[in-house]
């Protein structure tokens, strides 16, 4: 996406455009390298060309030519079934208000996020401020940019739509555009191919970036292409979006308008919105709103976060442009928020990311609410970490990244000055996790009032007749305790607050908090984790028919009464689960599943060992496997003498997993692969009761 200054390319824009092109070329070259974990080869040997039809570690990749788009070759790829998103969007309708679109343009795309089953970089880029956006665009400079499923899964979980990108730019782009627009029939055909891809892979539409000059006689066909793509997307994917980028005009010239006007409005009229270029002036948002009329929220005014010719300069001044856009009563589009990560903003990515998004929140406000429905579960996993835990027990100590594993993420307040808070609150990857690789760690000194509270979730959950059960896990040092405080409201009784207290002395708890909350509820059950007794599991219930749960807070306090002396505090919150008694997941017995091994390949290793690559797939013989959001994959290496140890291999979000170069020691007779089925409420089937596949080891 080029970034002109008004209608001309300035020197800075050209530099950054060349940079983006180089990123794209570099990424294309990297995609030709052997996939991760491959066995070593001669340094002088050329890497084999990428052949998507051959079994390999599953990757996400773009479509680079119109020929590949037309031929539908992507659907014959070994990687296609792995690239389907597994999380459905909970609400397909966009809110009738100013919206926030975020366009992810970073290092050419397809970096750590291309590894569908996860990578090994715990410092991989991620987003955890989903509650501040409505639409997410995955962008690269390839012809057809297909969002890696990890982004779609993470965004959908938080209620955010995901768009891919179709782009024509430079000389090659003009050739592609002329071929696409050769006839009305060709325009329809390519539009239908794009619709088919979005529907099959489970994302929600397209950003169209036709950044080339065209002969004016091609413009009616271009308009028809946009119109047909929008209609077919709406027919096949309800709630989908086709967004036009402000580039080419109705006279065929490549002149960015930076506002909605008569030169680009015909494309706006046949699509779901327009993404305006970044070099706008202060009155352009209001002008655009006037031109859009009733569709003013479909105007997304661009801000380049790198600051390339953008109003306000982007970067740490992004909120300057946001405030102007908000006053114009239109929507906003943030381009390349990975600037924080790419430029290594101090002091570290986590802190800088929180600081930057806090500016967006202060200017724009919260866009998404959760919980909205039950069951609701969060283990605060950002999709990266230094270890993996299941039900409180660590199953892997290897660093990893996989955005598909993101849980519902908390909307923690960022003050910008850690020293001003008595208790520091952070999503931590080094301390123990109850599930996945994250947690929320609270540490510091309790304030004089004896407790500290911070918001975790902003919800809109209407409670019904059935009691609602809250379960959470915690690790507590010394006298530190942690409870959950709930904010609820109803039309009749207004706002009330309820404390779900931690374990401890009931009398002391009531004395300390009964005057501060409308209700104080002690836990009905406190247990310890079987896998790690350091984890305490607390369960409480409330009956609040007709009330809406609007906020969930963590409340940090001490087992002793408030003291005039500083009280040191440390606690880890592992997970939060909210559901009714009728929502317990029932796992099908292992015999209900059909598990198969395909594309089996054995190679000889050192000391008479072997390595195995195999695709394992599974399906319910009779039922809907989509009820289960993920599967943990384990292997046991069995010998004739004894039973092997269960080894964690990874996580699958579709009903298939590719095992690559698994080392099989000499003396192993069979490999037992177990697929641990996981429920939407965070529960998981015992591994020994899970479906499995037994593979005899090939004899030499």
Beta strands, then each sheet from edge to edge (+ up, - down):
strand 1: 100-104
strand 2: 135-138
strand 3: 144-145
strand 4: 161-169
strand 5: 205-211
strand 6: 241-245
strand 7: 273-276
strand 8: 299-304
strand 9: 331-335
strand 10: 376-378
strand 11: 384-385
strand 12: 388-390
strand 13: 393-396
strand 14: 400-401
strand 15: 423-427
strand 16: 440-446
strand 17: 451-462
strand 18: 468-476
strand 19: 480-490
strand 20: 494-500
strand 21: 519-521
strand 22: 525-528
strand 23: 536-542
strand 24: 548-558
strand 25: 567-580
strand 26: 593-604
strand 27: 610-620
strand 28: 630-639
strand 29: 646-652
strand 30: 656-664
strand 31: 668-678
strand 32: 691-696
sheet 1: 3+ 4- 2- 1- 9- 8- 7- 6- 5-
sheet 2: 10+ 25- 16+ 15-
sheet 3: 10+ 25- 18+ 23- 22+
sheet 4: 11+ 14-
sheet 5: 12+ 13-
sheet 6: 17+ 24- 19+ 20- 21-
sheet 7: 26+ 27- 30+
sheet 8: 29+ 28- 31+ 32-
end
